[in-house]
Amino acid sequence: MRILFINTTYKSGSTGKIVYQLEQEELKQRNEAFVAFGRNCNIEDHRHYRIGNKFEMLFHLLKTRLFDGHGLGSKRGTYQLIRWIDSINPDIIHLHNIHGYYLNYPILFKYLISRKIKVRWTLHDCWAFTGHCSHYDFIQCNKWQTECFECQQKREYPKSLFLDNSQKNYIIKKKLFSRLYQCEISIPSKWLKNEVEKSFFKMYPTILRYNTIDNKVFNGKRGDFRERYQLQDKFLILGVASVWTERKGLKCFFELVTRLRANQKIVLVGLSKKQMRILPQNIIGIERTENITQLAEIYAESDVFFNPTLEDNYPTTNIEAKSSGIPIITFDSGGSKETVEDYEKGYVVKKGDLKEVVAIIINLERSKSNL
């Protein structure tokens, strides 16, 4: 069987790593696996295809910013992708994130519909069934259940600076995404599955398949992180994100640090250079890294992982912390709590309740000192 995966990234970021794992699973089963991706990878051979180029992506970004036309650019790159798809003739196309300034979804879906290609679509967020945003839980918006309009989040990813095209976007998506010949929706959390079944995707069968990570890498093996940062006697509270935004809870860490004791230290991984410059002095910041071995050692060296995400699907960072064997504190956001349902070291806290977070941290530190 020939399977083609399409995603924004490959071997990079949470979804790119998931695609890589799925590709390896198919190869182990002696299937032929191919990957088409938009960016952040230099691998190009007969099985891996880079869609478009940096210039086309830039114009797609501009189209999004000016006209709220996300997913409607990258025509040339998408037509070239279709010619490559014809050359490999896959039995199944496994879609992941088709947003990210690299793909024209009307061109792709008209092709999938006309060719009657079987599709499996793993949803990592809500973009596919809204008129604009990838998440709406933060503002409690339900327009997507009927028809989007007057989007309150047009300045959120994928940001539009001027126009609100959410109603037209919603209509185009519903028309195209509802006409696939054969489609199965794979969903990584119960929360998102419940949301999908309220959307126009309810016409397709859905399966719940939780995301996984490489347990051989995130195995709790300690390194020299504490020594390098002179943190041998500190109680470490770790936060990790691919991109730190307000909705990932960065401000929660800024507030939390004011409530901690002198021997309690916050470490944040995944910060931009700009964010590094505004960090409070008692927070250790580390820029985003693709070195997963280094990241795994930081998890293993930490005393607790705190994920203050305000909206999420099934955060990979929680799974990485769980595989590393450290306690996890997570806000009750989206499917985040599902990651710790069967984990004795998992704590679910109401969104924004830092008082409870501090109480849990104090108890964990006491328990550690009594060992």
PERABEL-V675755 format. One record per residue. N is the residue number from 1. SS is DSSP state (alpha for helix, beta for strand, coil for the rest). PSI is psi as a letter, one per 20 degrees, with the letter a starting at -180 (* if undefined). Layout:
N|SS|PSI / N|SS|PSI
//
This chain:
1|coil|q / 2|beta|p / 3|beta|p / 4|beta|p / 5|beta|p / 6|beta|p / 7|beta|r / 8|beta|g / 9|beta|r / 10|coil|p / 11|coil|j / 12|coil|p / 13|alpha|r / 14|alpha|g / 15|alpha|h / 16|alpha|h / 17|alpha|h / 18|alpha|g / 19|alpha|g / 20|alpha|g / 21|alpha|g / 22|alpha|h / 23|alpha|g / 24|alpha|h / 25|alpha|g / 26|alpha|h / 27|alpha|h / 28|alpha|h / 29|coil|j / 30|coil|k / 31|coil|q / 32|beta|p / 33|beta|p / 34|beta|q / 35|beta|p / 36|beta|p / 37|beta|r / 38|beta|h / 39|beta|r / 40|coil|k / 41|coil|p / 42|coil|j / 43|coil|p / 44|coil|o / 45|beta|a / 46|coil|i / 47|coil|i / 48|beta|p / 49|beta|p / 50|beta|p / 51|coil|p / 52|coil|b / 53|coil|r / 54|alpha|h / 55|alpha|g / 56|alpha|h / 57|alpha|h / 58|alpha|g / 59|alpha|h / 60|alpha|g / 61|alpha|g / 62|alpha|g / 63|alpha|h / 64|alpha|g / 65|alpha|g / 66|alpha|h / 67|alpha|j / 68|coil|l / 69|coil|l / 70|coil|p / 71|coil|j / 72|coil|j / 73|coil|b / 74|coil|l / 75|alpha|g / 76|alpha|g / 77|alpha|h / 78|alpha|h / 79|alpha|h / 80|alpha|h / 81|alpha|g / 82|alpha|h / 83|alpha|h / 84|alpha|g / 85|alpha|g / 86|alpha|h / 87|alpha|h / 88|alpha|i / 89|coil|m / 90|coil|q / 91|coil|h / 92|beta|p / 93|beta|p / 94|beta|o / 95|beta|q / 96|coil|c / 97|coil|o / 98|coil|j / 99|coil|r / 100|coil|k / 101|coil|k / 102|coil|i / 103|coil|q / 104|coil|o / 105|alpha|h / 106|alpha|g / 107|alpha|g / 108|alpha|g / 109|alpha|h / 110|alpha|h / 111|alpha|g / 112|alpha|h / 113|alpha|g / 114|alpha|h / 115|alpha|i / 116|coil|l / 117|coil|p / 118|beta|p / 119|beta|p / 120|beta|p / 121|beta|o / 122|beta|o / 123|beta|p / 124|coil|i / 125|coil|a / 126|coil|j / 127|alpha|h / 128|alpha|h / 129|alpha|k / 130|coil|r / 131|coil|i / 132|coil|f / 133|coil|r / 134|coil|i / 135|coil|q / 136|coil|i / 137|alpha|h / 138|alpha|h / 139|alpha|j / 140|coil|l / 141|coil|p / 142|coil|j / 143|alpha|h / 144|alpha|i / 145|alpha|h / 146|coil|f / 147|coil|p / 148|coil|q / 149|coil|q / 150|coil|m / 151|coil|p / 152|coil|i / 153|coil|k / 154|coil|h / 155|coil|j / 156|coil|r / 157|coil|p / 158|coil|o / 159|coil|p / 160|coil|p / 161|coil|h / 162|coil|f / 163|coil|q / 164|coil|o / 165|coil|k / 166|alpha|h / 167|alpha|g / 168|alpha|g / 169|alpha|g / 170|alpha|g / 171|alpha|g / 172|alpha|g / 173|alpha|g / 174|alpha|g / 175|alpha|g / 176|alpha|g / 177|alpha|i / 178|coil|j / 179|coil|j / 180|coil|q / 181|coil|g / 182|beta|o / 183|beta|p / 184|beta|p / 185|beta|o / 186|beta|p / 187|beta|p / 188|coil|j / 189|coil|q / 190|alpha|h / 191|alpha|g / 192|alpha|h / 193|alpha|g / 194|alpha|h / 195|alpha|g / 196|alpha|h / 197|coil|i / 198|coil|i / 199|coil|a / 200|alpha|i / 201|alpha|i / 202|alpha|i / 203|alpha|i / 204|coil|q / 205|beta|q / 206|beta|q / 207|beta|q / 208|beta|o / 209|coil|o / 210|coil|q / 211|coil|q / 212|coil|r / 213|coil|r / 214|coil|o / 215|coil|i / 216|coil|h / 217|coil|g / 218|coil|m / 219|coil|j / 220|coil|j / 221|coil|p / 222|coil|q / 223|coil|b / 224|coil|k / 225|alpha|g / 226|alpha|g / 227|alpha|g / 228|alpha|h / 229|coil|j / 230|coil|l / 231|coil|k / 232|coil|h / 233|coil|j / 234|coil|q / 235|beta|o / 236|beta|p / 237|beta|o / 238|beta|p / 239|beta|p / 240|beta|p / 241|coil|q / 242|coil|g / 243|coil|p / 244|coil|o / 245|coil|r / 246|alpha|h / 247|alpha|i / 248|alpha|i / 249|coil|k / 250|alpha|g / 251|alpha|h / 252|alpha|h / 253|alpha|h / 254|alpha|h / 255|alpha|g / 256|alpha|h / 257|alpha|h / 258|alpha|i / 259|alpha|i / 260|coil|r / 261|coil|r / 262|coil|h / 263|coil|j / 264|beta|p / 265|beta|p / 266|beta|p / 267|beta|p / 268|beta|p / 269|beta|p / 270|beta|j / 271|beta|q / 272|coil|r / 273|alpha|h / 274|alpha|g / 275|alpha|h / 276|alpha|h / 277|alpha|h / 278|coil|j / 279|coil|p / 280|coil|q / 281|coil|h / 282|coil|j / 283|beta|p / 284|beta|p / 285|beta|p / 286|beta|p / 287|beta|r / 288|coil|p / 289|coil|q / 290|coil|j / 291|coil|n / 292|alpha|h / 293|alpha|g / 294|alpha|g / 295|alpha|g / 296|alpha|h / 297|alpha|h / 298|alpha|g / 299|alpha|g / 300|alpha|h / 301|alpha|i / 302|coil|q / 303|coil|h / 304|beta|q / 305|beta|p / 306|beta|p / 307|beta|n / 308|coil|k / 309|coil|p / 310|coil|i / 311|coil|p / 312|coil|r / 313|coil|f / 314|coil|m / 315|coil|p / 316|alpha|h / 317|alpha|h / 318|alpha|h / 319|alpha|h / 320|alpha|g / 321|alpha|g / 322|alpha|g / 323|alpha|h / 324|alpha|i / 325|coil|j / 326|coil|q / 327|beta|q / 328|beta|p / 329|beta|p / 330|beta|q / 331|beta|q / 332|coil|m / 333|coil|p / 334|coil|c / 335|coil|j / 336|alpha|g / 337|alpha|h / 338|alpha|h / 339|alpha|i / 340|alpha|j / 341|coil|h / 342|coil|k / 343|coil|o / 344|coil|i / 345|coil|j / 346|beta|p / 347|beta|p / 348|beta|p / 349|beta|q / 350|coil|q / 351|coil|p / 352|coil|i / 353|coil|m / 354|alpha|h / 355|alpha|g / 356|alpha|h / 357|alpha|g / 358|alpha|g / 359|alpha|g / 360|alpha|g / 361|alpha|g / 362|alpha|g / 363|alpha|h / 364|alpha|h / 365|alpha|h / 366|alpha|g / 367|alpha|h / 368|alpha|g / 369|alpha|h / 370|coil|i / 371|coil|*
//
